[in-house]
Amino acid sequence: MQQGSVYNGTDLVQSILAFQQEDGQFAWIPRGEKGFINSHMWSILALNSAGQAIPNKEKAREWLIKSQNSDGGFGWCQGIPSDADDTAIAIQVLILLGEDSRNSEVIKNSLAYLKTCQGEDGGFSSGYLAGNKTNASSDAWVIQALLAAEQSPAAEAWSIKDNNALTHMCKLQDDSGFFFYMPGIAAGPIQTTATALISLSLAAEQAKDDRNNQSQLPEPKAVLAFKDVPEAYWAYRQISELAKAGVLRGYPDGTFKPENPVNRAEFAVMMVKGMGLAADEYHGDTGFIDVPRDFWASDYIMTCVQNGYVNGMPGGVFSPGQSITGAQLAAILVRTLPLEAPAVSSGSGWYKELVKVADENGLLYSGFEPEAAANRAQCAYSIMKLREILKVN
C-alpha cells in the first residue's frame, strides 16, 4: 500500500531526510555511500519532487560544489572521472539549490565540460561510461540540464552542422515508439524512453513559454523517419505517414530498406494494418496446407481472407513466403474497393482487368510491372493511395 510518500509502511521522505550527514551530503553511510555524488543528487531531486524543503540547503550545495572535478564535470562519486550524465544532473540540482543559472562559474564550467562530450552527430556521450559513444540517455540528461540553465538545446552553440541533442535523440526512436540507447541497441528501453519523453516535454514547455514571450525557441531540424528514406525519395510521404500510423515498421538499425521485396504474408499484415483492422484471433483450420495455425501471420492472413481481400494459390496453398507480384498486389487492392471486382480470366493474363481497374483508381506506382515482385516502397505507396480513397485515418 502507498499513500503520499509512504510505501509499504515506510515514509520514504523521512528515510531520505535521515540520510543527510553533518557536512550536508545525503548518503546511506552503512551501505558504503560516503562520497557518492549520485546518492546526494537523487536524494535532493526526490525530496523536491515530494514537495519537501531541502534541509541544510547551503551545506548540501557546498558539498556538491566541492565534488566538482577540475575539468568542470562531475562523476558518480568523488574521485571518479567526469561523465555527461552526472554532470547534467548536477547542473539541475545546483540550480535547484540556488546556484545562479546564468552567472555561476560552477554552472559555466559544467556546461563547458558538457560541450566536450558532444559528438559530430550532435548527440552526447556519457564519456568513459559508454565508450565515448553518443546515446539517447545522455542526450536526454543534457537537454534537461540546458533547459535548467536557460539555454536552448537547439541553439547554434549546442549544434554541430545543424545536428543537436534533440535531433540525435529523435533519430533513435523506433517507429513503434520506444527509444534505442544507441543505433540498434535497446539497452533499458523503458528507462531510456521515459528519460527521453521527460526531456521532450520540458523542451516543448520551454518552447511554448518562449513563444508566449515573443521569443521563439530554435526549432530542431526535421528528423527523417528512416535514414535510408530521404525527403527526396519518391515514396517518402507514403512511407512516413504509414510509419507514423503504425502500419509499417523499420529495422533495428534505423533503416526501412525500401527496395526489399515483400512476401505474401508480410503484405497481408500491411493490408490489415493499413485498413485499420484488428487481426482477430482465428481458432479454426486456415484452409491452407502451408499456413499452420501457429504461423506468425496466420491471423492476418485469415482476416484478409474473411474480408475477401486475398485468395490462395492453386493446390490449396497460400505461399506466404513467396514475393508478392504487382498483379497480385493490384488484385488485392481492387477487391478492397467498394465496387464489384471484375472477373478473373484464366491463363497468364488473368490479372489484366484487375490491373486496369487499379490503374484507373490511381493505385499503381510508377514503373508498375504485373509479374515483377513489388518492393516495400511500392507496397507502401499503393496502400497509402488505397487509404486515401477509402478515407482510412
Contacts in CASP RR format, 6 or more apart in sequence:
PFRMAT RR
TARGET T0000
AUTHOR 0000-0000-0000
METHOD contacts of the structure
MODEL  1
MQQGSVYNGTDLVQSILAFQQEDGQFAWIPRGEKGFINSHMWSILALNSA
GQAIPNKEKAREWLIKSQNSDGGFGWCQGIPSDADDTAIAIQVLILLGED
SRNSEVIKNSLAYLKTCQGEDGGFSSGYLAGNKTNASSDAWVIQALLAAE
QSPAAEAWSIKDNNALTHMCKLQDDSGFFFYMPGIAAGPIQTTATALISL
SLAAEQAKDDRNNQSQLPEPKAVLAFKDVPEAYWAYRQISELAKAGVLRG
YPDGTFKPENPVNRAEFAVMMVKGMGLAADEYHGDTGFIDVPRDFWASDY
IMTCVQNGYVNGMPGGVFSPGQSITGAQLAAILVRTLPLEAPAVSSGSGW
YKELVKVADENGLLYSGFEPEAAANRAQCAYSIMKLREILKVN
1 8 0 8 1.000
1 9 0 8 1.000
2 8 0 8 1.000
4 50 0 8 1.000
5 11 0 8 1.000
5 12 0 8 1.000
5 13 0 8 1.000
5 14 0 8 1.000
5 50 0 8 1.000
5 52 0 8 1.000
6 12 0 8 1.000
12 46 0 8 1.000
12 50 0 8 1.000
13 47 0 8 1.000
13 50 0 8 1.000
13 52 0 8 1.000
16 26 0 8 1.000
16 43 0 8 1.000
16 46 0 8 1.000
16 47 0 8 1.000
17 47 0 8 1.000
17 52 0 8 1.000
17 55 0 8 1.000
19 26 0 8 1.000
19 27 0 8 1.000
19 28 0 8 1.000
19 39 0 8 1.000
19 43 0 8 1.000
20 26 0 8 1.000
20 43 0 8 1.000
20 55 0 8 1.000
20 56 0 8 1.000
20 60 0 8 1.000
21 27 0 8 1.000
21 29 0 8 1.000
23 59 0 8 1.000
23 63 0 8 1.000
24 56 0 8 1.000
24 59 0 8 1.000
24 60 0 8 1.000
24 62 0 8 1.000
24 63 0 8 1.000
25 34 0 8 1.000
25 35 0 8 1.000
25 40 0 8 1.000
25 60 0 8 1.000
25 63 0 8 1.000
26 39 0 8 1.000
26 40 0 8 1.000
26 43 0 8 1.000
26 44 0 8 1.000
26 60 0 8 1.000
27 33 0 8 1.000
27 34 0 8 1.000
27 35 0 8 1.000
27 36 0 8 1.000
27 39 0 8 1.000
27 40 0 8 1.000
28 39 0 8 1.000
33 39 0 8 1.000
35 67 0 8 1.000
35 77 0 8 1.000
35 78 0 8 1.000
36 76 0 8 1.000
36 77 0 8 1.000
36 78 0 8 1.000
37 64 0 8 1.000
37 67 0 8 1.000
37 74 0 8 1.000
37 75 0 8 1.000
37 76 0 8 1.000
37 77 0 8 1.000
37 78 0 8 1.000
37 80 0 8 1.000
37 86 0 8 1.000
37 90 0 8 1.000
38 75 0 8 1.000
38 76 0 8 1.000
38 77 0 8 1.000
38 86 0 8 1.000
38 89 0 8 1.000
40 60 0 8 1.000
40 63 0 8 1.000
40 64 0 8 1.000
40 67 0 8 1.000
41 64 0 8 1.000
41 86 0 8 1.000
41 89 0 8 1.000
41 90 0 8 1.000
41 93 0 8 1.000
42 89 0 8 1.000
44 54 0 8 1.000
44 60 0 8 1.000
44 93 0 8 1.000
44 96 0 8 1.000
44 97 0 8 1.000
45 89 0 8 1.000
45 92 0 8 1.000
45 93 0 8 1.000
45 96 0 8 1.000
47 53 0 8 1.000
47 54 0 8 1.000
48 54 0 8 1.000
48 96 0 8 1.000
54 60 0 8 1.000
54 96 0 8 1.000
54 97 0 8 1.000
57 97 0 8 1.000
57 98 0 8 1.000
60 97 0 8 1.000
61 94 0 8 1.000
61 97 0 8 1.000
61 98 0 8 1.000
61 99 0 8 1.000
64 74 0 8 1.000
64 90 0 8 1.000
64 93 0 8 1.000
64 94 0 8 1.000
64 97 0 8 1.000
65 94 0 8 1.000
65 99 0 8 1.000
65 106 0 8 1.000
67 74 0 8 1.000
67 78 0 8 1.000
68 74 0 8 1.000
68 90 0 8 1.000
68 106 0 8 1.000
68 109 0 8 1.000
68 110 0 8 1.000
69 75 0 8 1.000
69 79 0 8 1.000
69 81 0 8 1.000
69 82 0 8 1.000
71 82 0 8 1.000
71 113 0 8 1.000
71 116 0 8 1.000
72 82 0 8 1.000
72 87 0 8 1.000
72 109 0 8 1.000
72 110 0 8 1.000
72 112 0 8 1.000
72 113 0 8 1.000
73 82 0 8 1.000
73 86 0 8 1.000
73 87 0 8 1.000
73 90 0 8 1.000
73 109 0 8 1.000
73 110 0 8 1.000
73 113 0 8 1.000
73 114 0 8 1.000
74 82 0 8 1.000
74 83 0 8 1.000
74 86 0 8 1.000
74 87 0 8 1.000
74 89 0 8 1.000
74 90 0 8 1.000
74 110 0 8 1.000
75 81 0 8 1.000
75 82 0 8 1.000
75 83 0 8 1.000
75 86 0 8 1.000
75 87 0 8 1.000
76 83 0 8 1.000
76 86 0 8 1.000
81 128 0 8 1.000
82 113 0 8 1.000
82 127 0 8 1.000
83 117 0 8 1.000
83 126 0 8 1.000
83 127 0 8 1.000
83 128 0 8 1.000
83 129 0 8 1.000
84 113 0 8 1.000
84 114 0 8 1.000
84 117 0 8 1.000
84 124 0 8 1.000
84 125 0 8 1.000
84 126 0 8 1.000
84 127 0 8 1.000
84 138 0 8 1.000
84 141 0 8 1.000
84 142 0 8 1.000
85 126 0 8 1.000
85 129 0 8 1.000
85 137 0 8 1.000
85 138 0 8 1.000
85 141 0 8 1.000
87 110 0 8 1.000
87 113 0 8 1.000
87 114 0 8 1.000
87 145 0 8 1.000
88 114 0 8 1.000
88 138 0 8 1.000
88 141 0 8 1.000
88 142 0 8 1.000
88 144 0 8 1.000
88 145 0 8 1.000
89 141 0 8 1.000
89 145 0 8 1.000
90 110 0 8 1.000
91 107 0 8 1.000
91 110 0 8 1.000
91 111 0 8 1.000
91 114 0 8 1.000
91 145 0 8 1.000
91 148 0 8 1.000
91 149 0 8 1.000
92 144 0 8 1.000
92 145 0 8 1.000
92 148 0 8 1.000
94 104 0 8 1.000
94 106 0 8 1.000
94 107 0 8 1.000
94 110 0 8 1.000
95 101 0 8 1.000
95 107 0 8 1.000
95 148 0 8 1.000
95 149 0 8 1.000
99 106 0 8 1.000
99 107 0 8 1.000
100 107 0 8 1.000
101 107 0 8 1.000
101 148 0 8 1.000
101 149 0 8 1.000
101 150 0 8 1.000
102 149 0 8 1.000
102 150 0 8 1.000
107 149 0 8 1.000
110 145 0 8 1.000
111 145 0 8 1.000
111 146 0 8 1.000
111 149 0 8 1.000
111 151 0 8 1.000
114 124 0 8 1.000
114 142 0 8 1.000
114 145 0 8 1.000
115 158 0 8 1.000
117 124 0 8 1.000
117 125 0 8 1.000
117 126 0 8 1.000
117 127 0 8 1.000
117 138 0 8 1.000
117 142 0 8 1.000
118 124 0 8 1.000
118 125 0 8 1.000
118 134 0 8 1.000
118 158 0 8 1.000
118 160 0 8 1.000
118 165 0 8 1.000
119 125 0 8 1.000
119 134 0 8 1.000
119 160 0 8 1.000
120 160 0 8 1.000
120 161 0 8 1.000
120 163 0 8 1.000
121 134 0 8 1.000
121 160 0 8 1.000
121 163 0 8 1.000
121 168 0 8 1.000
122 134 0 8 1.000
122 159 0 8 1.000
122 160 0 8 1.000
122 161 0 8 1.000
122 163 0 8 1.000
122 164 0 8 1.000
122 165 0 8 1.000
122 167 0 8 1.000
122 168 0 8 1.000
123 134 0 8 1.000
123 138 0 8 1.000
123 139 0 8 1.000
123 163 0 8 1.000
123 164 0 8 1.000
123 165 0 8 1.000
123 168 0 8 1.000
123 169 0 8 1.000
124 134 0 8 1.000
124 135 0 8 1.000
124 138 0 8 1.000
124 139 0 8 1.000
124 141 0 8 1.000
124 142 0 8 1.000
124 165 0 8 1.000
124 168 0 8 1.000
125 131 0 8 1.000
125 132 0 8 1.000
125 133 0 8 1.000
125 134 0 8 1.000
125 135 0 8 1.000
125 138 0 8 1.000
126 135 0 8 1.000
126 137 0 8 1.000
126 138 0 8 1.000
127 138 0 8 1.000
130 138 0 8 1.000
130 182 0 8 1.000
133 182 0 8 1.000
134 168 0 8 1.000
134 182 0 8 1.000
135 172 0 8 1.000
135 181 0 8 1.000
135 182 0 8 1.000
136 168 0 8 1.000
136 169 0 8 1.000
136 172 0 8 1.000
136 179 0 8 1.000
136 180 0 8 1.000
136 181 0 8 1.000
136 182 0 8 1.000
136 192 0 8 1.000
136 195 0 8 1.000
136 196 0 8 1.000
137 181 0 8 1.000
137 191 0 8 1.000
137 192 0 8 1.000
137 195 0 8 1.000
137 196 0 8 1.000
139 165 0 8 1.000
139 166 0 8 1.000
139 168 0 8 1.000
139 169 0 8 1.000
139 172 0 8 1.000
139 196 0 8 1.000
139 199 0 8 1.000
140 165 0 8 1.000
140 169 0 8 1.000
140 192 0 8 1.000
140 195 0 8 1.000
140 196 0 8 1.000
140 198 0 8 1.000
140 199 0 8 1.000
141 195 0 8 1.000
141 199 0 8 1.000
142 153 0 8 1.000
142 165 0 8 1.000
143 153 0 8 1.000
143 165 0 8 1.000
143 166 0 8 1.000
143 169 0 8 1.000
143 199 0 8 1.000
143 200 0 8 1.000
143 202 0 8 1.000
143 203 0 8 1.000
144 198 0 8 1.000
144 199 0 8 1.000
144 202 0 8 1.000
146 152 0 8 1.000
146 153 0 8 1.000
146 158 0 8 1.000
146 165 0 8 1.000
147 153 0 8 1.000
147 202 0 8 1.000
147 203 0 8 1.000
147 206 0 8 1.000
151 157 0 8 1.000
151 158 0 8 1.000
152 158 0 8 1.000
152 206 0 8 1.000
152 217 0 8 1.000
152 218 0 8 1.000
153 164 0 8 1.000
153 165 0 8 1.000
153 166 0 8 1.000
153 203 0 8 1.000
153 220 0 8 1.000
154 164 0 8 1.000
154 166 0 8 1.000
154 167 0 8 1.000
154 217 0 8 1.000
154 218 0 8 1.000
154 219 0 8 1.000
154 220 0 8 1.000
155 164 0 8 1.000
155 218 0 8 1.000
156 218 0 8 1.000
158 164 0 8 1.000
158 165 0 8 1.000
162 221 0 8 1.000
163 221 0 8 1.000
164 220 0 8 1.000
166 200 0 8 1.000
166 203 0 8 1.000
166 220 0 8 1.000
167 220 0 8 1.000
167 221 0 8 1.000
167 223 0 8 1.000
169 179 0 8 1.000
169 196 0 8 1.000
169 199 0 8 1.000
169 200 0 8 1.000
170 220 0 8 1.000
170 223 0 8 1.000
171 223 0 8 1.000
171 224 0 8 1.000
171 227 0 8 1.000
171 254 0 8 1.000
172 179 0 8 1.000
172 180 0 8 1.000
172 181 0 8 1.000
172 182 0 8 1.000
172 183 0 8 1.000
173 179 0 8 1.000
173 180 0 8 1.000
173 196 0 8 1.000
174 180 0 8 1.000
174 186 0 8 1.000
174 249 0 8 1.000
174 250 0 8 1.000
174 252 0 8 1.000
174 254 0 8 1.000
175 225 0 8 1.000
175 226 0 8 1.000
175 243 0 8 1.000
175 244 0 8 1.000
175 246 0 8 1.000
175 248 0 8 1.000
175 249 0 8 1.000
175 250 0 8 1.000
176 246 0 8 1.000
176 249 0 8 1.000
177 193 0 8 1.000
178 186 0 8 1.000
178 189 0 8 1.000
178 190 0 8 1.000
178 192 0 8 1.000
178 193 0 8 1.000
179 189 0 8 1.000
179 192 0 8 1.000
179 193 0 8 1.000
179 196 0 8 1.000
180 186 0 8 1.000
180 189 0 8 1.000
180 192 0 8 1.000
180 252 0 8 1.000
181 187 0 8 1.000
181 188 0 8 1.000
181 189 0 8 1.000
181 192 0 8 1.000
183 253 0 8 1.000
183 254 0 8 1.000
184 252 0 8 1.000
184 253 0 8 1.000
184 254 0 8 1.000
186 192 0 8 1.000
186 252 0 8 1.000
203 217 0 8 1.000
206 217 0 8 1.000
207 216 0 8 1.000
207 217 0 8 1.000
210 216 0 8 1.000
210 217 0 8 1.000
211 217 0 8 1.000
222 231 0 8 1.000
224 230 0 8 1.000
224 231 0 8 1.000
224 240 0 8 1.000
225 239 0 8 1.000
225 240 0 8 1.000
225 243 0 8 1.000
225 244 0 8 1.000
225 256 0 8 1.000
226 239 0 8 1.000
226 243 0 8 1.000
226 250 0 8 1.000
226 254 0 8 1.000
226 255 0 8 1.000
226 256 0 8 1.000
227 254 0 8 1.000
227 255 0 8 1.000
228 254 0 8 1.000
228 255 0 8 1.000
228 256 0 8 1.000
228 257 0 8 1.000
228 258 0 8 1.000
229 235 0 8 1.000
229 236 0 8 1.000
229 239 0 8 1.000
229 240 0 8 1.000
229 256 0 8 1.000
229 258 0 8 1.000
229 377 0 8 1.000
230 236 0 8 1.000
233 239 0 8 1.000
233 258 0 8 1.000
233 377 0 8 1.000
234 366 0 8 1.000
234 377 0 8 1.000
234 381 0 8 1.000
235 258 0 8 1.000
235 365 0 8 1.000
235 377 0 8 1.000
235 378 0 8 1.000
235 380 0 8 1.000
235 381 0 8 1.000
237 384 0 8 1.000
238 377 0 8 1.000
238 380 0 8 1.000
238 381 0 8 1.000
238 383 0 8 1.000
238 384 0 8 1.000
238 385 0 8 1.000
239 248 0 8 1.000
239 256 0 8 1.000
239 258 0 8 1.000
239 376 0 8 1.000
239 377 0 8 1.000
239 380 0 8 1.000
241 384 0 8 1.000
242 248 0 8 1.000
242 274 0 8 1.000
242 380 0 8 1.000
242 383 0 8 1.000
242 384 0 8 1.000
243 249 0 8 1.000
243 250 0 8 1.000
243 256 0 8 1.000
245 274 0 8 1.000
246 273 0 8 1.000
247 270 0 8 1.000
247 273 0 8 1.000
247 274 0 8 1.000
247 383 0 8 1.000
248 256 0 8 1.000
248 270 0 8 1.000
248 273 0 8 1.000
248 376 0 8 1.000
248 380 0 8 1.000
250 256 0 8 1.000
250 257 0 8 1.000
251 257 0 8 1.000
256 376 0 8 1.000
256 377 0 8 1.000
257 376 0 8 1.000
258 375 0 8 1.000
258 376 0 8 1.000
258 377 0 8 1.000
258 380 0 8 1.000
259 375 0 8 1.000
259 376 0 8 1.000
259 377 0 8 1.000
260 375 0 8 1.000
260 376 0 8 1.000
261 323 0 8 1.000
261 324 0 8 1.000
261 373 0 8 1.000
261 374 0 8 1.000
261 375 0 8 1.000
261 376 0 8 1.000
262 270 0 8 1.000
262 323 0 8 1.000
262 324 0 8 1.000
262 373 0 8 1.000
262 374 0 8 1.000
262 375 0 8 1.000
262 376 0 8 1.000
262 379 0 8 1.000
263 320 0 8 1.000
263 321 0 8 1.000
263 322 0 8 1.000
263 323 0 8 1.000
263 324 0 8 1.000
264 310 0 8 1.000
264 318 0 8 1.000
264 319 0 8 1.000
264 320 0 8 1.000
264 321 0 8 1.000
264 322 0 8 1.000
264 323 0 8 1.000
264 324 0 8 1.000
264 328 0 8 1.000
265 295 0 8 1.000
265 296 0 8 1.000
265 297 0 8 1.000
265 300 0 8 1.000
265 301 0 8 1.000
265 318 0 8 1.000
265 320 0 8 1.000
265 321 0 8 1.000
266 297 0 8 1.000
266 324 0 8 1.000
267 324 0 8 1.000
267 329 0 8 1.000
267 332 0 8 1.000
267 374 0 8 1.000
267 379 0 8 1.000
268 297 0 8 1.000
268 300 0 8 1.000
268 301 0 8 1.000
268 303 0 8 1.000
268 304 0 8 1.000
268 309 0 8 1.000
268 310 0 8 1.000
268 320 0 8 1.000
269 279 0 8 1.000
269 297 0 8 1.000
269 300 0 8 1.000
270 379 0 8 1.000
270 380 0 8 1.000
270 383 0 8 1.000
271 300 0 8 1.000
271 304 0 8 1.000
271 309 0 8 1.000
271 310 0 8 1.000
271 332 0 8 1.000
271 336 0 8 1.000
271 383 0 8 1.000
272 278 0 8 1.000
272 279 0 8 1.000
272 300 0 8 1.000
272 303 0 8 1.000
272 304 0 8 1.000
274 383 0 8 1.000
274 386 0 8 1.000
274 387 0 8 1.000
274 392 0 8 1.000
275 307 0 8 1.000
275 336 0 8 1.000
275 386 0 8 1.000
275 387 0 8 1.000
275 390 0 8 1.000
275 392 0 8 1.000
276 392 0 8 1.000
277 303 0 8 1.000
277 307 0 8 1.000
278 303 0 8 1.000
279 299 0 8 1.000
279 300 0 8 1.000
279 303 0 8 1.000
280 299 0 8 1.000
280 302 0 8 1.000
280 303 0 8 1.000
281 299 0 8 1.000
282 293 0 8 1.000
282 298 0 8 1.000
282 299 0 8 1.000
282 302 0 8 1.000
282 303 0 8 1.000
283 293 0 8 1.000
284 293 0 8 1.000
285 293 0 8 1.000
286 292 0 8 1.000
286 293 0 8 1.000
286 295 0 8 1.000
286 298 0 8 1.000
286 301 0 8 1.000
286 302 0 8 1.000
286 318 0 8 1.000
287 316 0 8 1.000
288 301 0 8 1.000
288 312 0 8 1.000
288 316 0 8 1.000
288 317 0 8 1.000
288 318 0 8 1.000
289 315 0 8 1.000
289 316 0 8 1.000
289 317 0 8 1.000
290 317 0 8 1.000
290 318 0 8 1.000
290 319 0 8 1.000
290 320 0 8 1.000
291 298 0 8 1.000
291 301 0 8 1.000
291 318 0 8 1.000
291 320 0 8 1.000
292 298 0 8 1.000
295 301 0 8 1.000
295 320 0 8 1.000
297 320 0 8 1.000
301 310 0 8 1.000
301 318 0 8 1.000
301 320 0 8 1.000
304 310 0 8 1.000
304 332 0 8 1.000
305 311 0 8 1.000
305 312 0 8 1.000
307 336 0 8 1.000
308 335 0 8 1.000
309 332 0 8 1.000
309 335 0 8 1.000
309 336 0 8 1.000
310 318 0 8 1.000
310 332 0 8 1.000
310 335 0 8 1.000
312 318 0 8 1.000
312 319 0 8 1.000
313 319 0 8 1.000
323 373 0 8 1.000
323 374 0 8 1.000
324 373 0 8 1.000
324 374 0 8 1.000
324 379 0 8 1.000
325 370 0 8 1.000
325 371 0 8 1.000
325 372 0 8 1.000
325 373 0 8 1.000
325 374 0 8 1.000
326 368 0 8 1.000
326 369 0 8 1.000
326 370 0 8 1.000
326 371 0 8 1.000
326 372 0 8 1.000
326 373 0 8 1.000
326 374 0 8 1.000
326 378 0 8 1.000
327 350 0 8 1.000
327 351 0 8 1.000
327 354 0 8 1.000
327 355 0 8 1.000
327 370 0 8 1.000
327 371 0 8 1.000
328 351 0 8 1.000
329 374 0 8 1.000
329 378 0 8 1.000
329 379 0 8 1.000
329 382 0 8 1.000
330 351 0 8 1.000
330 354 0 8 1.000
330 355 0 8 1.000
330 358 0 8 1.000
330 359 0 8 1.000
330 363 0 8 1.000
330 364 0 8 1.000
330 368 0 8 1.000
330 370 0 8 1.000
331 341 0 8 1.000
331 344 0 8 1.000
331 351 0 8 1.000
331 354 0 8 1.000
333 358 0 8 1.000
333 363 0 8 1.000
333 382 0 8 1.000
333 383 0 8 1.000
333 386 0 8 1.000
334 341 0 8 1.000
334 342 0 8 1.000
334 354 0 8 1.000
334 357 0 8 1.000
334 358 0 8 1.000
334 361 0 8 1.000
334 363 0 8 1.000
335 341 0 8 1.000
336 386 0 8 1.000
336 390 0 8 1.000
337 357 0 8 1.000
337 361 0 8 1.000
337 386 0 8 1.000
337 389 0 8 1.000
337 390 0 8 1.000
338 390 0 8 1.000
339 357 0 8 1.000
341 354 0 8 1.000
341 357 0 8 1.000
342 353 0 8 1.000
342 354 0 8 1.000
342 356 0 8 1.000
342 357 0 8 1.000
343 353 0 8 1.000
344 350 0 8 1.000
344 351 0 8 1.000
344 353 0 8 1.000
344 354 0 8 1.000
345 352 0 8 1.000
345 353 0 8 1.000
351 370 0 8 1.000
355 364 0 8 1.000
355 368 0 8 1.000
355 370 0 8 1.000
358 364 0 8 1.000
359 368 0 8 1.000
361 385 0 8 1.000
361 389 0 8 1.000
362 385 0 8 1.000
363 382 0 8 1.000
363 385 0 8 1.000
363 386 0 8 1.000
363 389 0 8 1.000
364 382 0 8 1.000
365 377 0 8 1.000
365 378 0 8 1.000
365 381 0 8 1.000
365 382 0 8 1.000
368 378 0 8 1.000
374 382 0 8 1.000
386 392 0 8 1.000
END
